[in-house]
């Protein structure tokens, strides 16, 4: 299969492929998604095959207009209206009770609920409208690898496996959406942290909780990113949380083992240690967690084109946006700290 690369003036062409049951990657404000008609079971199954994604990992559905919800879910509770008015289009996924028989069965992985969001990208909103159907949109990468923040990342992983890529430069946020379960409107719960923080949500609907339970081996997760290893590059990732002395110990340890060390860290850290290691990738200024989140996936992929055999990665505080950053970094490292 030849993977076509579409520009924004070719959205109609990309939409026609989706209508024909093909897979087309699309840009969002978070990461690139792998699009397929959410009502077409054969197309959705191809998403799992192209990604090598476990079949019990549900998909997020992307829509272009809020009014579409009434045909897709059992109820749109009042808190959903409040949240959509504040954050849609944007990086907030809401989990509703799905209407029975609406979606391709594989979309929900057998659950009674469905995750839905409206992406904040004009090209993709137009694509959804022209395809005239909601689209599933998991990250457009090989399952388990760092999510794609450029069309080149998508092409690297999925060239020859999908019909097309709608290109729109680098994504803005770099981390996937926040996932909020509202199937019980009285007890909303964050299942995956993201760009919309707990504090921001609580300003709109009041107190919410964060899911902390470990998803069991035979349990189907309600949202992506809850069960399986994710975001991992080819090289092992080790998180370093501490001052320069701790970093020096970590670098010395791996050099003594004969490893070639890659540094995924803030500018200040890199300027201090860059002459001791094989490769570096900057996460931006020391105090800028937004930049660190924006560059994380690109940084993890960067080292695959270097001679680094181990990546030492910078820990950040889990306050606000840092919670989403650390969630993804810990998954990429398998929670391995030095």
Secondary structure, DSSP 8 states (H G I E B T S, - for coil): ---EEE-GGGHHHHHHHHHTT--EEE--SSS-EEEEETT-HHHHHHHHHHHT--TTB--EEE-S-GGGGGGTBS---HHHHHHHHHH-SSSEEEEEEB-TTSS-GGGGTT-SEEEEE--S-HHHHHHHHHHTS-EEEEESSSTTS---SSHHHHHHHHTTTSSEEE--SS-SS-S--EEEE-SSTTS-EEEE--SS-HHHHHHHH---EE------TT--BSSTTSSS--S--SSEEEEE-S-HHHHHHHHHHHHHTT--EEEEE-HHHHHHHGGGSSEEEE--STT-HHHHHHHHHHHHHHGGGSS-SEEEEE----STTHHHHHHHHHHHHTT-B-
